[in-house]
Amino acid sequence: MPYTRTLSFLAAMLIATMANAQQDTAISDFSFLTGYWSGEGMGGQSEEVWMPPSGGRMFGIFKQSNDDGLIFTEFMEIAEVDGQFLLRLKHFSPDFSGWEEKTEHLTFRFTGKSENSANFGSLRYKMSDTDTLIIELDMQQQSGTTKTETFVLNRARNKD
């Protein structure tokens, strides 16, 4: 019985922590993502652009390529939906055909933050310094195991 009570207590604490994270969060808390980021991940070149928060939302674009060219792109949105922040995204092939069905998208629920980090469950963003963004994505493998892909992106500068 103590084991069951402990699990119930831990589940209640997790739910309370997630609820508190939602209550203490505003779209401006994600503004550290704003900018153009470039680096490596998934064995290739990764680029991500986030626009500043506006109208209670943030929008971004991700591009993955390698020496052979474009692999895929993503269109992303962070928004508060029904009282909780979500990161929603859609994937596109190089020919701009969507991976997800027309009305479907992947959803990552906001689970916590610090000054320069935001966790959306299996997708985590953190600034290791003012010019380095680290993205960690837990991906379910066909074997049933989980693999964490890490993207290390640097703030891109204008080449003027």
N, C-alpha and C positions, 0 to 999 in steps of 0.2 A: 503493500500500500504506500509506503513512503516514496517509492519510485514514481508511482502514478501522481501523487501530490506534487512532487518535484517537477515532473513534466508539465503538469497543469500550471504551476506557478511560473515556469520559464515561458510557456506559451502566452500567459497573461502579461508578463513583463515585456515580451517582444511586441505584442499588440499595443500596449501602452506606449512603448518607446516609438513605434511607428506613428501612432496618433500624435504624440508630442512633436515629432519631427515635422509632420504635416502642419500643425498649428503654428509652429514657430518659423515657418518658411514663407518667403515671398519670391516671386519670379526674379527679382533683383539678386537673390542669393546665387543664381546660376550665371551671373554676368562675368565671372572670372573666365568662362569659356570663350567669351567674345574674342574674335580675331581669326587669323589665318594660321593654321598649324600644319607643319609638314615634317615627315620623318619616316620611320620604318615600323612595319608590323605585318604579320602573316606572310613573311617571306618576301615582301615587296615594298613598294613606295606607297605611303598612306598620306592623304591630305584631308584636312577637315576645316571647315569654315563655319563659324557661328556669328550670326547677326546679334546686335544688342537686344535686350528685352524691349518689347514694344507691345502695347495693348494686352499685357498679361501673358505674352507668349514669347518664345525664342525659336528661331528657325536655323537649321544648319544643313550642310551638304558634306558628304564624305565621298572620297574617291580612292579606290584601291587599284594599283597598277603594278606591272613588273616590266622587265625588258621587252616582253612581247607586246605590251600595250595595256589597254584598259581591261580590268577584270570585272568590276562592278562599281556602282555608285549607290548612295543612299540619300534620301530626303528625310530630315529629322525635325521633330517638333517637341519642345518642352512646354507643357501647359497644365493648368489646374483644371481637372475634370471631376465633377461631383465631389469636390472638397479634397481631392488628393492630386499631387503632382505626378504626371506621367511623362515619360519620354517615349514617343511613338515614332516608328520609322518604317519606311518602305525601301526595298532593294530594287535596283534596275540593272539589267544586263547591258552590255555595250551597245546593243541595238535599241536601247531605251524601253524594252519590254519589261514589265513588272514581274517580280518573283511572286509576290503575294497577289491574291485575287483583288479585283477592283476595289471592293469595300473593306478589305482586310489590311492589317498592318501588324507589326510586332509591337508589343507594349511592355515597357519596363517600368515598374512601380517604384516611386521614390521611397527610399528606406532610411536615409540619414544624410547628414552633412557636417562639415566643419568649415572653417573660414575659406579654404581653397580646395574643397573636395565635395563631391556629390555622389551618392550611391543610389543606383537604380537596380537593386537586387543583384543580378548577375552581370551588370554593366556598371563599372565604377570609373569616375574621373577624378584625378587629383593633380594639383600643381606641385612639382617637387621644388621648383623655384619660379621666379617671375616669367621665365621664358621656356619652361619645359612642362608639357602636359603629358601625363601618363594615363592611358586608358587600359583597363583590364576588362576582358570579356570572357566569362565562363561559358564554354560551348560544350553541349552534350554530344558525345561521340556515339557512333553506331554500336560500339561495344557496351554502352551504358555508363561509361566513365565520363568524367568531366575534365576538359582541358582548358586551361586559362591562357588566352592569347593576350599578349602585352604589346601595346603600341606606345612607342616613345616619340613624341612629336615636339618640335621646337617652333616657337613663334617665328613665323616668316616675316622678313623685313622687305620693304620696297627696295628694288635694285636701282634706284635713281642715282 
